[in-house]
């Protein structure tokens, strides 16, 4: 038994967020551009893409959440706004086995970034003249599983030919 009471055989890893930043952002207030106003019920669609890559420094990785928020009026086919944001973080990660690094980068790292991205989306939509959009939590583990299943389904037909 280790002195601090933890299991000495338990794997230890360390993750530090070194930096986070908006790589690219676009907000189009389509409703204002058309000169329209008034109360509308929005229909909001959120699309999420994740990207991760190794950086040249040892143990450093860059993870990006690419979010597209498309809002239209429910009762009409009128676009309200379009928000596109590419939000990234630089992480120092040590002690994660190589075979677990891919899911770690695409699940745990986005979980760390998401609260900050949520705040930015809320502020931008509010400052753009709309009620603040408070994004629901994103289940990054489920997103990862869905992407793995999609890739396996794409490979399946190719393997049977």
C-alpha positions in Angstrom: 0.0 0.0 0.0 1.3 3.5 -0.9 1.9 6.0 1.9 -1.0 8.2 0.8 -3.4 5.2 1.0 -3.8 4.8 -2.8 -3.1 1.7 -4.7 0.5 1.8 -6.0 -0.6 -0.3 -9.0 -3.3 2.2 -10.1 -2.3 4.0 -13.3 -1.6 7.6 -12.8 -2.1 10.3 -15.4 -1.9 14.0 -15.5 -3.8 16.5 -17.7 -3.3 20.2 -17.6 -5.0 22.8 -19.8 -2.2 25.0 -21.0 -4.2 27.3 -23.2 -7.6 27.7 -24.7 -8.7 30.0 -27.5 -11.2 30.9 -30.2 -9.5 29.9 -33.5 -12.4 31.1 -35.7 -15.8 32.5 -35.1 -18.6 33.9 -37.2 -22.0 35.2 -36.0 -24.5 36.3 -38.7 -27.7 38.0 -37.4 -29.8 37.3 -40.4 -33.0 38.6 -38.9 -31.4 42.0 -38.4 -29.9 42.0 -41.9 -33.4 41.6 -43.3 -34.8 44.4 -41.2 -37.3 42.1 -39.5 -38.2 42.3 -35.9 -40.8 41.1 -33.4 -41.3 38.0 -31.3 -40.4 34.6 -32.9 -40.1 31.1 -31.5 -36.7 29.8 -32.5 -35.9 26.3 -33.7 -32.2 25.8 -32.9 -30.0 23.1 -34.4 -26.6 22.4 -33.0 -23.9 20.5 -34.8 -20.7 19.4 -33.1 -17.4 18.2 -34.7 -14.3 17.3 -32.7 -10.7 17.3 -33.8 -7.5 16.4 -32.0 -3.9 16.4 -33.0 -0.5 15.9 -31.5 1.7 19.0 -31.2 5.4 19.1 -31.7 6.1 19.5 -28.0 6.3 16.3 -26.0 3.0 15.3 -24.3 1.1 18.2 -25.8 -2.1 17.9 -27.8 -4.5 20.3 -29.4 -8.3 19.5 -29.2 -10.9 21.6 -31.0 -14.7 21.7 -30.7 -16.2 23.0 -33.9 -19.8 24.1 -33.2 -22.4 25.3 -35.7 -25.7 26.8 -34.3 -28.4 27.4 -36.8 -31.5 29.1 -35.7 -34.7 29.5 -37.7 -38.2 30.6 -36.8 -40.5 27.7 -35.9 -43.6 29.0 -37.6 -41.9 30.4 -40.7 -39.0 29.4 -42.9 -37.0 32.4 -41.7 -33.4 32.1 -40.6 -32.7 34.0 -37.4 -29.0 33.6 -36.9 -26.0 31.4 -37.7 -23.1 31.0 -35.3 -20.0 29.0 -36.2 -17.2 28.7 -33.7 -14.0 26.7 -33.6 -12.8 26.6 -30.0 -9.6 24.9 -29.1 -7.5 23.9 -26.1 -3.9 22.9 -25.7 -3.4 20.1 -23.2 -0.4 18.6 -21.5 -1.2 14.9 -21.0 1.0 12.4 -19.3 0.5 8.8 -18.3 -2.4 7.9 -20.6 -1.7 4.6 -22.4 -1.4 5.0 -26.2 -4.4 2.8 -26.9 -6.5 5.0 -24.7 -5.3 8.4 -26.0 -7.7 8.7 -28.9 -10.9 8.4 -26.7 -9.2 10.5 -23.9 -8.6 13.3 -26.4 -12.1 13.3 -27.9 -14.0 12.7 -24.6 -12.2 14.1 -21.6 -10.6 17.2 -23.2 -13.8 18.5 -24.8 -15.5 18.1 -21.4 -12.9 20.4 -19.9 -13.4 23.0 -22.7 -17.2 22.9 -23.0 -18.2 25.2 -20.0 -16.1 28.0 -21.6 -17.5 27.4 -25.0 -21.1 27.4 -23.6 -20.4 30.8 -22.0 -19.1 32.2 -25.2 -22.1 31.0 -27.2 -24.4 32.5 -24.5 -22.6 35.9 -24.6 -22.4 36.1 -28.4 -26.1 35.3 -28.9 -27.1 37.8 -26.2 -24.8 40.5 -27.6 -26.2 39.7 -31.1 -29.7 40.8 -30.0 -31.2 37.4 -29.1 -32.0 35.8 -25.8 -28.8 34.1 -24.5 -28.5 30.5 -25.9 -27.6 28.2 -23.0 -26.4 25.0 -24.6 -27.4 21.7 -23.1 -24.6 19.5 -21.9 -23.0 17.5 -24.7 -22.4 13.8 -24.0 -18.9 13.5 -25.6 -18.7 9.8 -24.8 -21.9 9.2 -26.8 -20.6 11.4 -29.6 -17.4 9.3 -29.6 -19.3 6.0 -29.7 -21.6 7.2 -32.5 -18.5 8.2 -34.6 -16.8 4.9 -34.0 -20.1 3.1 -35.0 -20.4 5.3 -38.1 -16.8 4.5 -39.2 -17.3 0.8 -38.6 -20.5 0.9 -40.7 -18.6 2.6 -43.5 -15.8 0.0 -43.4 -18.3 -2.9 -43.4 -19.6 -2.7 -47.0 -16.0 -2.2 -48.3 -14.9 -5.3 -46.5 -17.7 -7.4 -48.0 -16.9 -6.5 -51.6 
